[in-house]
Amino acid sequence: MNLITHLKSRNKLLPLFLSMIGFIVTIIAFNLEPNITQSILRSTIRQSTPIVLGALCGILCERSGIVNIGIEGQMLLSAFIGFMTNVWTGNLFISVLAGMITGALLGLLLAFMSVTLKLDQIIGGTVINILALGLTGYFYTSGLTTAGKIQPLTLGFLADIPLVGRVLFNNPPITYSAIILVFLLQFILFKTTWGLRTRAVGEHPRAADTLGINVFVNRYVNVIFGGVMAGLAGAFLTLEAVGSFERAMTNGRGFVSLAVMIFGKWNPVGAWGAALLFGFANAMQTQIQFWGTLNIPHQFIGMLPYLLTIIVLAGFVGRARPPAADGVPYEKE
Amino acid sequence: MTEENLKQPGYFTWLNQLWLSIRVPLAAVLLALLVGAVILWVSGVNPLGAYAALFEGAFGRQIYLQRTLEKATPLIFSGLSVAFAFKAGLFNIGAQGQLLLGALTSAIIGFTITGLPALIHIPLALLGGALVGAIFGAIPGALKTFTGAHEVITTIMLNYIAINITDYLADGPLKDPSPSNVVARTPSIADSAVISTPEIALTFGVIIALIVMLLTSILVFLLFKHIKFKVKNKILLIFIRFSFVLMAGLGAAFLVKVIAPKFYTQPLRFLSYSAIPLPIGFLIALVVAVIVWFILIRTTIGFEIRTVGLNQHAAKYAGIKVRLLIILAMVISGFLAGLGGSIETQGIVGRFQPGFNTGLGFDGITIALLGRNNPLGVIPAALLVGSMKAGSNVMQFQAGVASQIIDVIQALMLFFVAADMIVRWVIRAKSKPEGESIKLTTGWGNQ
């Protein structure tokens, strides 16, 4: 396609426009206040990681036709199990793995409810959310200590580049893997047979079935792998970001990632861009609270990400088109 | 109505129907308690001891019973709120936020205005809270109709916004200025806005009066079911029937209340109660549940709302204003949640304090589904969950079980009620569920 016409469609122009503005603002800010700019950008990357992982979970599920509003619960329980494994074993690798397995098991539960039992998927997701809230609340005892949290991994000479190096190449492993997963999933969804089949199942399961694709298996696999993404997001919260667990610590991130998924038009790379926007809003929020010079009550600043989510949803949902069979249980004839 | 049901003639068809509609929720509750017992056992607690302590804590003493009724009151409202939205095909997870703002508003009206008679002050504060809840509920409804933003996400985001707003107000401009206060809370409301909890002395006479009232009501109801009136208007007919039931019941109650105490005057120490506490807020909740049921089942607007919930396209073809009704359903849903918050402020807490009413929105989902989305079914479901909440304190104290196990059991109840296939298989029930099934997942972008 001709590049000009390609860009002229408004869908492509908006992200380009936003990223250019972001780029220019960053350069100006870096010249004025190098340290603050750097810390805001680092915080942006950090804050966007769980959201983009949650959005990847949503994308995998919805591309195959399952609405997953249980991401919040998947993150929360994985964060808890990851933390508890860290308390028992002291091995961070096993702990992250435990978090991912927890996410996968909750994905299996969601798939069982929505594919096999054909429950209403929103109720199925709510079951997972409430279950995670109850289980973590019941089994959590305060005062547990761990061996530590995952440390940043500096990528050699790349990390010495001013600004870019400190922001992009001096992060802990889950943050790197989130970025890699974004591009990996973009490739899998749009360039491989499996991705084509997944999208077919999400758009028109009957046609896919006629062509010999096993709709049930495809949905199960996608929802379980989505659960792994959410589990990784949960592990990020307790093992990489905070280092400890609190009740209901996900604080709506699972739902924010759904908005991010819609904003990113069900594309991994698009969702990453949207997640960076949210990460930036969060980073600014903490920065403003840190300064304390602006006389705004912290509750109003705390509202910012949630308001942004509503605005994004209201502004973009009508224009973005979800997979056609999203949320519809498939009945074999 | 199912086929096996149609074949059975006689008086007990409605009883049979009642049984058919409650057996699945009942089995779901039992299954959830069973799985909960396994979790308790795994974590090293004797499940029987824990459940016994739970029951003791919910009903064992008069003060416990009062706490159960008080806990059930806001739950009835959040259950009604969610159920009403469900009927229109909307999933209102925002009952939480609507309830918070309602509770705060009624506290504001309660402590700023003084010198009003209680007869004006109480309803004023109640209505104020309910209206703010309705306005807050209208936002996701309007967003859905005009932009297509799905109410599940917008209501959850609005919950967080409501938490932030109320936290700010209770810790800032509206903070209790008394010198002894250090926490974030508003001043306590004026006495004229407080909803009281009178007690009915539990004598033999009253108990017999209640039983006779119940039996007569059933008898009269059965009788009038089989007498043909020459009244065309259905609503009038129902009204006549119910007033007969009410009259018969009240008459019997009056007779027994007047005559019986002459013979038995000693209070009956049943379950060590000396009196039955009767929170007025709970009574209001019961009345509101009946009104909501009436609106949904017996009015045109209720019919239209249910039609929109079943099939929007068909509703549009039938000339129903779908957009308007979706907003209206959310407004009523928010109104109910806000009213629940007001009653909690005026009847139980006495002021607004952040953190006193968290989680009620999620509870409303479980309660609405347990009650089969029927406004009248919400009442026993809310009583069940309320009794568990009230009993969890004693359970924590006596059996050493963290009270959060209640949330786990609640999630299991929700799962089993939603997965009624499993429950039907367990209790070997072949028939399809009564009433309309709920369909909420309609994708993100539809309007």
Interface residues (C-beta under 8 A of the other chain):
Chain A: V67 I69 M113 L117 L119 D120 Q121 I122 I123 G124 T126 V127 N129 I130 L131 L133 G134 L135 G137 Y138 F139 N251 G252 F255 L258 A259 I262 P297 Q299 F300 G302 M303 Y306 L307 T309 I310 L313 A314 G315 V317 G318 A320 R321 P322 D326 G327 V328
Chain B: I39 S43 F91 I93 L143 T147 G148 A149 H150 V152 I153 T154 I156 M157 L158 Y160 I161 N164 I165 D167 Y168 D171 G172 F362 I365 T366 L369 A402 Q404 I405 I406 D407 V408 I409 Q410 A411 L412 L414 F415 A418 A419 M421 I422 I438 K439 L440 T441 T442 G443 W444 G445
